[in-house]
Amino acid sequence: MSTQDELRQLEEDLARLKASTADLRSQISDMGATDAVERSAMLSMADEQDGLIAELESRRDELRSRLDLS
């Protein structure tokens, strides 16, 4: 897979993950008063997704830099 193909795939993955995380956080805020354990688990999942997004954004920046040097 070329660097450009990898970058395109990574950007698609990032867009999907960001949308999924936003949807999850929206669901959490719409839940209102509910089971604290479930809410906590959903918040943890959203936080983990935010961490993954940060890693993918870092990888994206690395790929962009590599393409600029070519």
C-alpha positions, 0 to 999 in steps of 0.5 A: 500500500502506498503512503498516499493510499494509507493516508486516505484510508487513515483519514476515512477511519478517522472520520468514522471514529470521530462520528462514532465518538460524537454519537456515543457522547450524544447518547450519554448526554441524552440518557439523563439520570440512568445507571451510573455504571453503564454511564461510566462504561460509556464514558470510558469507551468514549475516552478510549476512542478519543485516545485512539483518535489522537494516535491516528491523527499523529500517524496522519501527520507523520504520513503527510510529512513523509509525502511532503518530503517526497 
